[in-house]
Amino acid sequence: MDELQTLGRKFHFDKSFFDSPVKLRFIELYQVGEMHCELGYHIDKHEQSCHEISYIVSGEGIFKVDGNEYHVGEGDLLITRRGETHEIYASESKSLRFFYLGFLFDNQKYPQNARLYDFYNKSDDVKREDKRNILNIFIPLIDELYNEVEYSQVLIENYIENIIVLTYRNFTETEVSRLTPELSVNSVGSAVYSVIKYIDKHFDEIGKISTIAKDLGYSYNYLSRLFKGKTGMTLQNYIRNKKIEKSLELLDSERFSITEVAMKLKYDTVQSFSKAFKRTLNISPSEYKKGK
């Protein structure tokens, strides 16, 4: 059932399959949705009939799991497991917006996923900050569920399994692996490729370009000269183009304001985002949104 509700909520899109869960490769899907709560909105305590992953898109609030309070904000991931009680309070000062995914495992399939099953069934770990860019999987998942066009089901299945596995990694791996190129003079080509792959994966986390050099073990000046010499483009321009490319995806989803997009892509101000956007596309973000 699809619901677009407004009472106490700015909007609520919900796909529920509790009466007849959807069987995917190794899970049964119970629920997927997105909710944007008004200030102070309260979701009553209820017992979970399936595991649920929640992703905080924006705002602040409190998630109570089995009576324990977890203060949440943008970029937080939370897991509520089957049989646990769940209660949500939106902040009185910042409206709370989040995605959610409800599922159970089909334990007869894929026995090699035992550690995955054990984590969701037995661990008591509830909250982590997202280090895997899981928001970028939730957004197209919701879009496919909302529009349901040809081959949506194939994409939906892949998105859901990606969210489940990457959430597991986010909670169980102590550090997200980084690409580290060899530093020999014979590895110049692979070094540039490693920089490109690093930027492609982390562009929405990059504030200063010097961070890239530090993480990959190069001096800033050497890396800048190497990248420009091999690609004909400065590091700054490459990162800017990647961010503008991502900004188009976020603006096209119509779920984020221009201010929210600027914040997500780590621009210091909306003005600096608008300036970079117009320099790249010869149109401002507001003009782009009006022309859609």
Backbone as CSV, one residue per row, in Angstrom:
resi,resn,N_x,N_y,N_z,CA_x,CA_y,CA_z,C_x,C_y,C_z
1,MET,0.849,-1.195,0.000,0.000,0.000,0.000,0.882,1.242,0.000
2,ASP,0.553,2.206,-0.860,1.262,3.476,-0.882,0.504,4.470,-0.028
3,GLU,1.234,5.243,0.770,0.596,6.281,1.574,1.372,7.574,1.417
4,LEU,0.660,8.664,1.168,1.244,9.999,1.223,0.435,10.756,2.260
5,GLN,0.939,10.820,3.484,0.176,11.349,4.605,0.753,12.688,5.037
6,THR,-0.081,13.509,5.693,0.375,14.838,6.102,0.142,15.128,7.576
7,LEU,-0.706,14.376,8.269,-1.032,14.682,9.655,0.197,14.506,10.539
8,GLY,0.766,15.634,11.004,1.953,15.587,11.851,3.230,15.341,11.086
9,ARG,3.092,15.204,9.783,4.252,14.906,8.950,4.239,15.806,7.720
10,LYS,5.405,16.241,7.299,5.481,17.037,6.079,5.164,16.159,4.875
11,PHE,5.675,14.934,4.879,5.227,13.932,3.924,5.639,12.552,4.419
12,HIS,4.968,11.526,3.888,5.257,10.153,4.272,4.945,9.253,3.090
13,PHE,5.988,8.663,2.515,5.811,7.676,1.447,6.119,6.316,2.031
14,ASP,5.193,5.378,1.880,5.364,4.073,2.512,4.926,2.957,1.572
15,LYS,5.798,1.955,1.426,5.465,0.729,0.719,5.524,-0.403,1.735
16,SER,4.362,-0.966,2.071,4.291,-2.011,3.091,3.822,-3.327,2.480
17,PHE,4.435,-4.416,2.940,4.102,-5.749,2.443,3.926,-6.726,3.605
18,PHE,3.422,-6.232,4.734,3.320,-7.074,5.925,2.366,-8.251,5.719
19,ASP,1.329,-8.066,4.935,0.372,-9.157,4.700,0.964,-10.235,3.803
20,SER,1.841,-9.839,2.907,2.457,-10.795,1.990,3.863,-10.307,1.640
21,PRO,4.850,-10.593,2.511,6.218,-10.117,2.283,6.755,-10.531,0.912
22,VAL,7.523,-9.631,0.303,8.088,-9.884,-1.023,9.364,-10.702,-0.876
23,LYS,9.428,-11.860,-1.529,10.598,-12.728,-1.437,11.642,-12.287,-2.457
24,LEU,12.806,-11.893,-1.956,13.932,-11.557,-2.801,14.956,-12.681,-2.699
25,ARG,16.212,-12.421,-3.088,17.180,-13.514,-3.145,17.395,-14.178,-1.786
26,PHE,17.740,-13.379,-0.772,17.985,-14.004,0.528,17.238,-13.309,1.663
27,ILE,16.286,-12.452,1.311,15.471,-11.802,2.342,14.002,-11.790,1.946
28,GLU,13.172,-11.467,2.924,11.773,-11.153,2.688,11.576,-9.681,3.026
29,LEU,11.042,-8.917,2.089,10.870,-7.477,2.243,9.511,-7.178,2.854
30,TYR,9.517,-6.376,3.945,8.289,-6.026,4.641,7.883,-4.568,4.429
31,GLN,8.859,-3.685,4.297,8.506,-2.266,4.275,9.686,-1.424,3.802
32,VAL,9.383,-0.415,2.981,10.367,0.595,2.597,9.640,1.928,2.560
33,GLY,10.298,2.989,3.034,9.621,4.273,2.981,10.498,5.433,3.375
34,GLU,9.865,6.587,3.388,10.527,7.844,3.724,9.532,8.703,4.488
35,MET,9.981,9.302,5.589,9.117,10.149,6.398,9.823,11.447,6.744
36,HIS,9.094,12.546,6.640,9.596,13.843,7.056,8.632,14.371,8.112
37,CYS,9.072,14.377,9.365,8.197,14.698,10.500,8.168,16.196,10.778
38,GLU,7.035,16.674,11.233,6.935,18.040,11.734,7.697,18.148,13.051
39,LEU,7.966,19.378,13.486,8.652,19.590,14.764,7.864,18.938,15.891
40,GLY,8.574,18.171,16.721,7.955,17.578,17.891,7.069,16.380,17.623
41,TYR,7.031,15.892,16.396,6.161,14.755,16.077,6.642,13.491,16.799
42,HIS,5.690,12.655,17.227,6.006,11.464,18.013,5.393,10.238,17.362
43,ILE,6.207,9.215,17.142,5.720,7.920,16.667,5.663,6.993,17.879
44,ASP,4.468,6.520,18.197,4.241,5.730,19.409,5.099,4.467,19.444
45,LYS,5.342,4.010,20.662,6.109,2.784,20.856,5.389,1.599,20.227
46,HIS,6.138,0.785,19.498,5.572,-0.397,18.859,6.647,-1.481,18.810
47,GLU,6.236,-2.721,18.729,7.178,-3.836,18.663,7.476,-4.156,17.211
48,GLN,8.757,-4.350,16.929,9.173,-4.632,15.560,8.835,-6.082,15.185
49,SER,8.157,-6.243,14.057,7.880,-7.589,13.549,8.928,-8.019,12.524
50,CYS,9.868,-7.115,12.219,10.974,-7.422,11.305,12.156,-6.533,11.686
51,HIS,13.316,-6.815,11.125,14.461,-5.921,11.308,14.206,-4.634,10.531
52,GLU,14.699,-3.519,11.061,14.512,-2.249,10.348,15.801,-1.443,10.377
53,ILE,16.226,-0.983,9.201,17.337,-0.046,9.056,16.745,1.338,8.838
54,SER,17.184,2.315,9.634,16.742,3.698,9.461,17.950,4.560,9.122
55,TYR,17.775,5.477,8.178,18.841,6.400,7.774,18.339,7.822,7.958
56,ILE,19.033,8.609,8.793,18.611,9.987,9.055,19.123,10.876,7.922
57,VAL,18.189,11.422,7.148,18.545,12.286,6.015,18.869,13.697,6.498
58,SER,18.044,14.218,7.402,18.263,15.575,7.901,17.513,15.762,9.212
59,GLY,17.846,16.854,9.912,17.177,17.165,11.169,17.752,16.421,12.352
60,GLU,16.991,16.444,13.442,17.421,15.795,14.677,16.227,15.161,15.366
61,GLY,16.517,14.233,16.275,15.450,13.596,17.032,16.003,12.555,17.979
62,ILE,15.112,11.756,18.515,15.481,10.669,19.425,14.805,9.381,18.949
63,PHE,15.606,8.336,18.816,15.084,6.999,18.561,15.210,6.216,19.865
64,LYS,14.128,5.625,20.330,14.176,4.773,21.517,14.042,3.318,21.079
65,VAL,15.020,2.503,21.450,15.036,1.084,21.119,15.102,0.299,22.419
66,ASP,14.046,-0.470,22.690,13.951,-1.207,23.959,14.182,-0.295,25.164
67,GLY,13.675,0.928,25.076,13.756,1.879,26.182,15.027,2.696,26.227
68,ASN,16.034,2.357,25.421,17.289,3.108,25.389,17.193,4.246,24.375
69,GLU,17.615,5.451,24.778,17.506,6.617,23.918,18.782,6.835,23.104
70,TYR,18.590,7.129,21.814,19.700,7.428,20.914,19.396,8.747,20.219
71,HIS,20.219,9.760,20.493,20.047,11.046,19.824,20.600,10.912,18.405
72,VAL,19.809,11.319,17.414,20.179,11.099,16.025,20.245,12.415,15.256
73,GLY,21.062,12.415,14.220,21.189,13.570,13.340,21.568,13.107,11.958
74,GLU,21.762,14.050,11.064,22.032,13.751,9.657,23.194,12.772,9.494
75,GLY,22.968,11.734,8.682,24.012,10.760,8.385,24.084,9.592,9.340
76,ASP,23.199,9.543,10.337,23.202,8.419,11.284,22.427,7.230,10.724
77,LEU,22.947,6.041,11.013,22.285,4.772,10.688,21.854,4.107,11.982
78,LEU,20.629,3.560,11.994,20.155,2.849,13.181,19.521,1.525,12.775
79,ILE,19.670,0.533,13.632,19.060,-0.779,13.403,18.150,-1.117,14.570
80,THR,16.919,-1.445,14.261,15.985,-1.990,15.247,15.662,-3.411,14.810
81,ARG,15.852,-4.380,15.711,15.710,-5.776,15.331,14.342,-6.336,15.724
82,ARG,13.975,-7.413,15.075,12.681,-8.040,15.341,12.524,-8.349,16.826
83,GLY,11.366,-7.981,17.370,11.076,-8.229,18.776,11.417,-7.074,19.693
84,GLU,12.222,-6.110,19.193,12.558,-4.935,19.997,11.462,-3.880,19.876
85,THR,11.327,-3.055,20.916,10.375,-1.953,20.840,11.042,-0.729,20.237
86,HIS,10.235,0.087,19.570,10.752,1.187,18.773,9.848,2.398,18.978
87,GLU,10.453,3.557,19.206,9.701,4.792,19.419,10.543,5.955,18.881
88,ILE,9.896,6.939,18.243,10.634,8.022,17.595,10.061,9.373,18.001
89,TYR,10.958,10.321,18.319,10.585,11.701,18.639,11.356,12.642,17.718
90,ALA,10.645,13.474,16.974,11.305,14.522,16.200,11.669,15.674,17.123
91,SER,12.753,16.360,16.814,13.204,17.506,17.608,12.170,18.628,17.585
92,GLU,12.193,19.441,18.633,11.322,20.621,18.690,11.881,21.781,17.876
93,SER,13.154,21.659,17.432,13.779,22.768,16.712,14.157,22.427,15.275
94,LYS,14.345,21.127,14.968,14.710,20.719,13.613,13.866,19.513,13.217
95,SER,13.089,19.661,12.144,12.227,18.569,11.712,13.066,17.365,11.289
96,LEU,12.566,16.182,11.542,13.306,14.943,11.340,12.859,14.263,10.045
97,ARG,13.826,13.917,9.217,13.531,13.223,7.963,14.391,11.972,7.874
98,PHE,13.767,10.833,7.545,14.544,9.597,7.484,13.942,8.597,6.499
99,PHE,14.810,7.720,5.983,14.417,6.569,5.183,14.377,5.351,6.104
100,TYR,13.622,4.322,5.713,13.610,3.084,6.494,13.393,1.884,5.581
101,LEU,13.920,0.740,6.035,13.837,-0.516,5.291,13.581,-1.637,6.288
102,GLY,12.471,-2.356,6.124,12.110,-3.459,7.012,12.211,-4.796,6.285
103,PHE,12.863,-5.786,6.909,13.111,-7.064,6.227,13.390,-8.171,7.240
104,LEU,13.321,-9.405,6.779,13.806,-10.576,7.506,14.576,-11.445,6.530
105,PHE,15.455,-12.296,7.056,16.227,-13.183,6.203,15.477,-14.473,5.930
106,ASP,15.674,-15.000,4.726,15.249,-16.356,4.414,16.443,-17.252,4.734
107,ASN,16.429,-17.873,5.897,17.597,-18.607,6.388,17.886,-19.893,5.612
108,GLN,16.968,-20.277,4.727,17.199,-21.480,3.941,18.111,-21.208,2.745
109,LYS,18.330,-19.932,2.447,19.133,-19.572,1.286,20.485,-18.995,1.714
110,TYR,21.460,-19.198,0.871,22.765,-18.578,1.028,23.358,-18.773,2.434
111,PRO,23.669,-20.026,2.803,24.256,-20.265,4.129,25.586,-19.551,4.323
112,GLN,26.236,-19.137,3.228,27.502,-18.409,3.355,27.310,-17.029,3.971
113,ASN,26.064,-16.603,4.106,25.782,-15.299,4.721,25.587,-15.388,6.228
114,ALA,26.142,-16.411,6.857,25.901,-16.658,8.279,26.272,-15.456,9.149
115,ARG,27.412,-14.801,8.865,27.823,-13.654,9.688,26.851,-12.493,9.531
116,LEU,26.327,-12.342,8.328,25.327,-11.306,8.074,24.066,-11.587,8.896
117,TYR,23.611,-12.834,8.864,22.426,-13.203,9.635,22.654,-12.984,11.125
118,ASP,23.822,-13.427,11.612,24.108,-13.314,13.046,24.125,-11.856,13.486
119,PHE,24.689,-10.981,12.661,24.747,-9.568,13.028,23.348,-8.997,13.225
120,TYR,22.462,-9.247,12.286,21.128,-8.666,12.379,20.249,-9.379,13.412
121,ASN,20.528,-10.641,13.669,19.686,-11.386,14.599,20.173,-11.358,16.041
122,LYS,21.491,-11.190,16.233,22.038,-11.382,17.577,22.777,-10.167,18.133
123,SER,23.304,-9.307,17.287,24.060,-8.156,17.788,23.135,-7.171,18.493
124,ASP,23.684,-6.429,19.472,22.895,-5.397,20.145,23.378,-4.002,19.752
125,ASP,24.175,-3.914,18.678,24.672,-2.637,18.177,23.541,-1.910,17.459
126,VAL,23.298,-0.656,17.804,22.116,0.054,17.311,22.459,1.206,16.373
127,LYS,23.438,2.031,16.717,23.649,3.298,16.003,25.090,3.459,15.553
128,ARG,25.263,3.965,14.323,26.571,4.314,13.775,26.405,5.496,12.825
129,GLU,27.471,6.257,12.656,27.497,7.270,11.607,27.819,6.576,10.287
130,ASP,27.085,6.925,9.235,27.287,6.287,7.939,28.634,6.685,7.338
131,LYS,29.442,5.690,6.980,30.718,5.926,6.312,30.718,5.306,4.922
132,ARG,29.561,4.841,4.469,29.490,4.090,3.215,28.609,4.758,2.164
133,ASN,28.203,6.010,2.394,27.356,6.726,1.436,26.074,5.962,1.111
134,ILE,25.460,5.396,2.149,24.252,4.593,1.949,23.067,5.455,1.519
135,LEU,23.109,6.749,1.844,22.071,7.660,1.361,21.953,7.582,-0.153
136,ASN,23.093,7.436,-0.844,23.095,7.425,-2.304,22.510,6.140,-2.885
137,ILE,22.184,5.172,-2.028,21.473,3.968,-2.473,19.998,4.077,-2.108
138,PHE,19.724,4.667,-0.952,18.328,4.833,-0.544,17.558,5.724,-1.531
139,ILE,18.194,6.796,-2.019,17.493,7.748,-2.894,16.974,7.071,-4.161
140,PRO,17.831,6.356,-4.943,17.285,5.692,-6.137,16.332,4.549,-5.805
141,LEU,16.512,3.893,-4.646,15.570,2.849,-4.238,14.162,3.418,-4.085
142,ILE,14.046,4.536,-3.375,12.737,5.157,-3.182,12.164,5.613,-4.522
143,ASP,13.006,6.148,-5.391,12.547,6.588,-6.707,11.965,5.419,-7.509
144,GLU,12.654,4.283,-7.493,12.166,3.119,-8.236,10.854,2.595,-7.653
145,LEU,10.742,2.590,-6.338,9.501,2.142,-5.706,8.342,3.083,-6.011
146,TYR,8.647,4.367,-6.102,7.607,5.360,-6.347,7.126,5.322,-7.797
147,ASN,8.074,5.169,-8.733,7.719,5.241,-10.152,7.355,3.887,-10.758
148,GLU,8.068,2.819,-10.337,7.820,1.455,-10.811,7.691,1.387,-12.330
149,VAL,8.809,1.589,-13.007,8.848,1.485,-14.458,9.502,0.151,-14.840
150,GLU,9.744,-0.041,-16.130,10.298,-1.305,-16.609,11.632,-1.613,-15.931
151,TYR,11.776,-2.829,-15.455,12.968,-3.337,-14.781,13.208,-2.710,-13.410
152,SER,12.221,-2.008,-12.884,12.370,-1.462,-11.531,12.660,-2.565,-10.525
153,GLN,11.999,-3.716,-10.678,12.141,-4.788,-9.692,13.571,-5.280,-9.594
154,VAL,14.271,-5.310,-10.722,15.676,-5.744,-10.726,16.525,-4.774,-9.921
155,LEU,16.334,-3.478,-10.171,17.104,-2.464,-9.454,16.745,-2.439,-7.978
156,ILE,15.450,-2.547,-7.678,14.989,-2.519,-6.287,15.663,-3.627,-5.484
157,GLU,15.708,-4.825,-6.042,16.331,-5.954,-5.346,17.807,-5.687,-5.079
158,ASN,18.509,-5.154,-6.064,19.934,-4.874,-5.889,20.177,-3.760,-4.874
159,TYR,19.369,-2.704,-4.922,19.528,-1.603,-3.970,19.323,-2.098,-2.539
160,ILE,18.277,-2.895,-2.325,17.970,-3.371,-0.980,19.101,-4.241,-0.435
161,GLU,19.600,-5.152,-1.238,20.678,-6.020,-0.775,21.953,-5.210,-0.514
162,ASN,22.203,-4.189,-1.340,23.350,-3.306,-1.100,23.229,-2.591,0.231
163,ILE,22.047,-2.083,0.544,21.840,-1.369,1.812,22.080,-2.299,2.993
164,ILE,21.565,-3.512,2.923,21.714,-4.472,4.017,23.181,-4.834,4.232
165,VAL,23.903,-5.107,3.152,25.305,-5.512,3.265,26.183,-4.334,3.691
166,LEU,25.968,-3.155,3.091,26.807,-2.001,3.442,26.530,-1.510,4.858
167,THR,25.299,-1.653,5.335,25.007,-1.325,6.733,25.778,-2.263,7.658
168,TYR,25.778,-3.555,7.331,26.564,-4.531,8.095,28.038,-4.126,8.136
169,ARG,28.599,-3.776,6.978,30.006,-3.359,6.937,30.226,-2.088,7.747
170,ASN,29.287,-1.177,7.659,29.420,0.093,8.375,29.519,-0.124,9.883
171,PHE,28.819,-1.122,10.381,28.825,-1.410,11.816,29.992,-2.298,12.229
172,THR,30.459,-3.167,11.341,31.422,-4.189,11.761,32.861,-3.894,11.365
173,GLU,33.087,-3.045,10.353,34.446,-2.720,9.948,34.892,-1.452,10.658
174,THR,36.053,-1.499,11.269,36.514,-0.371,12.087,36.952,0.804,11.233
175,GLU,37.386,0.549,9.995,37.864,1.640,9.146,37.547,1.312,7.699
176,VAL,36.981,2.280,6.986,36.699,2.102,5.566,38.018,2.080,4.812
177,SER,38.190,1.065,3.979,39.460,0.921,3.266,39.680,2.070,2.292
178,ARG,40.893,2.490,2.177,41.287,3.558,1.267,42.195,2.980,0.185
179,LEU,42.129,3.555,-1.000,43.037,3.155,-2.066,44.415,3.754,-1.799
180,THR,45.440,2.915,-1.762,46.793,3.400,-1.525,47.683,2.964,-2.667
181,PRO,48.076,3.874,-3.572,48.884,3.498,-4.728,50.329,3.261,-4.354
182,GLU,51.026,2.521,-5.207,52.463,2.368,-5.045,53.142,3.700,-5.335
183,LEU,54.278,3.936,-4.708,54.931,5.229,-4.828,56.155,5.204,-5.743
184,SER,56.412,4.098,-6.455,57.585,4.037,-7.318,57.383,4.900,-8.551
185,VAL,58.487,5.290,-9.185,58.411,6.154,-10.367,57.730,5.431,-11.519
186,ASN,57.699,4.108,-11.485,57.080,3.346,-12.562,55.568,3.220,-12.400
187,SER,55.013,3.786,-11.326,53.592,3.604,-11.069,52.805,4.890,-11.241
188,VAL,53.340,5.822,-12.073,52.685,7.108,-12.254,51.267,6.938,-12.777
189,GLY,51.056,6.065,-13.783,49.725,5.865,-14.343,48.750,5.334,-13.317
190,SER,49.163,4.321,-12.558,48.268,3.738,-11.564,48.015,4.709,-10.418
191,ALA,48.985,5.584,-10.134,48.794,6.567,-9.072,47.685,7.539,-9.434
192,VAL,47.698,8.033,-10.673,46.650,8.951,-11.105,45.296,8.252,-11.091
193,TYR,45.268,7.003,-11.547,44.008,6.258,-11.535,43.496,6.080,-10.105
194,SER,44.416,5.834,-9.171,44.024,5.683,-7.772,43.439,6.975,-7.213
195,VAL,44.027,8.106,-7.616,43.485,9.402,-7.191,42.078,9.586,-7.729
196,ILE,41.872,9.246,-9.000,40.547,9.377,-9.620,39.536,8.500,-8.893
197,LYS,39.919,7.263,-8.595,38.994,6.354,-7.896,38.706,6.863,-6.489
198,TYR,39.711,7.410,-5.830,39.513,7.974,-4.496,38.504,9.113,-4.552
199,ILE,38.673,10.022,-5.504,37.759,11.166,-5.620,36.363,10.693,-5.968
200,ASP,36.249,9.751,-6.893,34.933,9.239,-7.279,34.184,8.662,-6.084
201,LYS,34.926,8.062,-5.152,34.290,7.417,-3.998,34.024,8.382,-2.861
202,HIS,34.888,9.414,-2.714,34.819,10.269,-1.527,34.572,11.746,-1.833
203,PHE,34.175,12.073,-3.074,34.097,13.484,-3.459,33.156,14.285,-2.574
204,ASP,32.089,13.650,-2.053,31.143,14.400,-1.227,31.605,14.521,0.219
205,GLU,32.800,13.993,0.531,33.366,14.147,1.866,34.557,15.105,1.851
206,ILE,35.032,15.444,0.656,36.280,16.211,0.531,36.029,17.688,0.790
207,GLY,36.705,18.218,1.789,36.652,19.641,2.045,37.866,20.316,1.430
208,LYS,39.062,19.895,1.854,40.310,20.455,1.328,41.013,19.403,0.477
209,ILE,41.592,19.846,-0.628,42.291,18.933,-1.525,43.494,18.306,-0.843
210,SER,44.065,19.010,0.117,45.229,18.463,0.834,44.883,17.158,1.545
211,THR,43.579,16.943,1.836,43.145,15.693,2.476,43.442,14.500,1.581
212,ILE,43.256,14.662,0.280,43.510,13.573,-0.664,44.977,13.184,-0.620
213,ALA,45.838,14.188,-0.709,47.281,13.929,-0.696,47.692,13.215,0.586
214,LYS,47.165,13.665,1.701,47.508,13.063,2.992,47.067,11.611,3.057
215,ASP,45.823,11.328,2.634,45.281,9.968,2.723,46.015,9.006,1.788
216,LEU,46.506,9.521,0.650,47.161,8.658,-0.320,48.681,8.666,-0.192
217,GLY,49.212,9.463,0.724,50.645,9.413,0.990,51.516,10.218,0.057
218,TYR,50.941,11.288,-0.537,51.712,12.141,-1.424,51.817,13.537,-0.841
219,SER,52.773,14.309,-1.359,52.776,15.732,-1.049,51.731,16.400,-1.930
220,TYR,51.148,17.484,-1.433,50.095,18.172,-2.171,50.601,18.686,-3.514
221,ASN,51.789,19.327,-3.528,52.324,19.907,-4.760,52.614,18.835,-5.814
222,TYR,53.191,17.714,-5.358,53.498,16.628,-6.298,52.224,16.069,-6.912
223,LEU,51.215,15.827,-6.065,49.970,15.239,-6.547,49.261,16.171,-7.526
224,SER,49.269,17.461,-7.242,48.620,18.436,-8.119,49.279,18.458,-9.493
225,ARG,50.633,18.485,-9.507,51.354,18.514,-10.782,51.141,17.218,-11.561
226,LEU,51.182,16.103,-10.855,51.016,14.796,-11.492,49.636,14.679,-12.132
227,PHE,48.608,15.079,-11.407,47.237,14.947,-11.895,47.014,15.844,-13.114
228,LYS,47.462,17.086,-13.023,47.283,18.024,-14.138,48.070,17.548,-15.358
229,GLY,49.277,17.043,-15.137,50.105,16.598,-16.249,49.518,15.414,-16.987
230,LYS,48.866,14.496,-16.269,48.339,13.275,-16.883,46.910,13.432,-17.407
231,THR,46.118,14.327,-16.819,44.705,14.435,-17.216,44.388,15.733,-17.950
232,GLY,45.281,16.733,-17.839,45.008,18.025,-18.433,44.003,18.842,-17.646
233,MET,43.609,18.355,-16.475,42.611,19.024,-15.631,43.162,19.146,-14.222
234,THR,42.889,20.259,-13.565,43.336,20.403,-12.182,42.480,19.541,-11.266
235,LEU,43.048,19.196,-10.123,42.284,18.452,-9.123,41.026,19.218,-8.716
236,GLN,41.153,20.518,-8.551,40.008,21.333,-8.142,38.872,21.225,-9.147
237,ASN,39.196,21.314,-10.433,38.161,21.244,-11.457,37.529,19.860,-11.521
238,TYR,38.341,18.811,-11.340,37.790,17.452,-11.377,36.811,17.235,-10.233
239,ILE,37.206,17.666,-9.032,36.317,17.513,-7.871,35.063,18.353,-8.047
240,ARG,35.228,19.587,-8.550,34.055,20.435,-8.771,33.078,19.775,-9.737
241,ASN,33.593,19.206,-10.833,32.716,18.560,-11.807,31.983,17.365,-11.205
242,LYS,32.688,16.591,-10.355,32.036,15.444,-9.700,30.935,15.915,-8.763
243,LYS,31.184,16.989,-8.044,30.173,17.501,-7.117,28.962,18.057,-7.869
244,ILE,29.201,18.752,-8.966,28.086,19.292,-9.743,27.280,18.158,-10.362
245,GLU,27.968,17.128,-10.827,27.283,15.946,-11.362,26.365,15.340,-10.303
246,LYS,26.868,15.223,-9.057,26.051,14.671,-7.976,24.926,15.626,-7.600
247,SER,25.187,16.933,-7.665,24.153,17.906,-7.305,22.952,17.804,-8.245
248,LEU,23.207,17.509,-9.520,22.104,17.347,-10.471,21.222,16.165,-10.075
249,GLU,21.860,15.076,-9.650,21.104,13.905,-9.200,20.243,14.236,-7.982
250,LEU,20.814,14.967,-7.032,20.063,15.319,-5.823,18.940,16.302,-6.124
251,LEU,19.200,17.278,-6.984,18.152,18.243,-7.344,17.048,17.576,-8.150
252,ASP,17.407,16.645,-9.034,16.411,15.946,-9.842,15.491,15.078,-8.992
253,SER,16.002,14.605,-7.842,15.167,13.770,-6.971,14.040,14.565,-6.336
254,GLU,14.186,15.915,-6.312,13.181,16.825,-5.745,12.929,16.575,-4.263
255,ARG,13.895,15.957,-3.595,13.764,15.708,-2.159,14.636,16.650,-1.338
256,PHE,15.465,17.442,-2.014,16.402,18.280,-1.293,16.338,19.710,-1.817
257,SER,16.395,20.653,-0.894,16.470,22.057,-1.285,17.887,22.360,-1.763
258,ILE,18.066,23.519,-2.388,19.397,23.926,-2.842,20.347,24.044,-1.650
259,THR,19.842,24.548,-0.538,20.665,24.662,0.676,21.114,23.294,1.170
260,GLU,20.200,22.317,1.181,20.532,20.965,1.638,21.565,20.322,0.720
261,VAL,21.429,20.526,-0.590,22.400,19.971,-1.537,23.781,20.570,-1.287
262,ALA,23.842,21.884,-1.085,25.123,22.538,-0.806,25.773,21.969,0.454
263,MET,24.986,21.732,1.490,25.515,21.183,2.741,26.019,19.766,2.544
264,LYS,25.255,18.948,1.814,25.630,17.551,1.622,26.922,17.421,0.840
265,LEU,27.179,18.366,-0.062,28.382,18.301,-0.886,29.539,19.102,-0.296
266,LYS,29.385,19.496,0.966,30.463,20.127,1.747,30.909,21.481,1.198
267,TYR,29.964,22.254,0.635,30.274,23.639,0.277,30.157,24.499,1.529
268,ASP,31.015,25.491,1.652,31.001,26.352,2.832,29.703,27.146,2.934
269,THR,29.190,27.601,1.783,27.958,28.392,1.763,27.137,28.012,0.537
270,VAL,25.857,28.381,0.557,24.995,28.181,-0.613,25.529,29.006,-1.778
271,GLN,26.059,30.190,-1.466,26.579,31.063,-2.504,27.758,30.418,-3.235
272,SER,28.650,29.759,-2.492,29.798,29.128,-3.145,29.348,27.952,-4.009
273,PHE,28.318,27.220,-3.561,27.762,26.150,-4.387,27.153,26.717,-5.664
274,SER,26.342,27.776,-5.527,25.682,28.385,-6.690,26.705,28.905,-7.694
275,LYS,27.799,29.482,-7.174,28.844,30.013,-8.043,29.517,28.891,-8.829
276,ALA,29.830,27.764,-8.136,30.454,26.624,-8.810,29.500,26.001,-9.826
277,PHE,28.230,25.913,-9.470,27.202,25.341,-10.348,27.100,26.159,-11.638
278,LYS,27.006,27.487,-11.483,26.855,28.359,-12.653,28.119,28.383,-13.503
279,ARG,29.281,28.322,-12.871,30.546,28.311,-13.609,30.631,27.053,-14.480
280,THR,30.064,25.961,-14.002,30.142,24.694,-14.727,29.062,24.567,-15.794
281,LEU,27.830,24.981,-15.469,26.688,24.732,-16.353,26.088,25.978,-16.987
282,ASN,26.645,27.140,-16.654,26.129,28.416,-17.179,24.668,28.655,-16.820
283,ILE,24.258,28.150,-15.692,22.902,28.340,-15.181,22.956,28.179,-13.672
284,SER,22.153,28.912,-12.942,22.160,28.805,-11.482,21.327,27.604,-11.048
285,PRO,21.540,27.100,-9.822,20.721,25.989,-9.328,19.230,26.321,-9.316
286,SER,18.872,27.537,-8.936,17.452,27.911,-8.897,16.854,27.939,-10.300
287,GLU,17.640,28.427,-11.270,17.152,28.415,-12.664,17.002,26.990,-13.174
288,TYR,17.932,26.119,-12.767,17.844,24.714,-13.165,16.575,24.068,-12.625
289,LYS,16.276,24.324,-11.353,15.078,23.724,-10.739,13.802,24.252,-11.392
290,LYS,13.765,25.539,-11.726,12.582,26.110,-12.360,12.358,25.540,-13.745
291,GLY,13.441,25.194,-14.423,13.328,24.699,-15.797,13.012,23.229,-15.910
292,LYS,12.966,22.508,-14.779,12.692,21.061,-14.797,11.240,20.790,-15.149
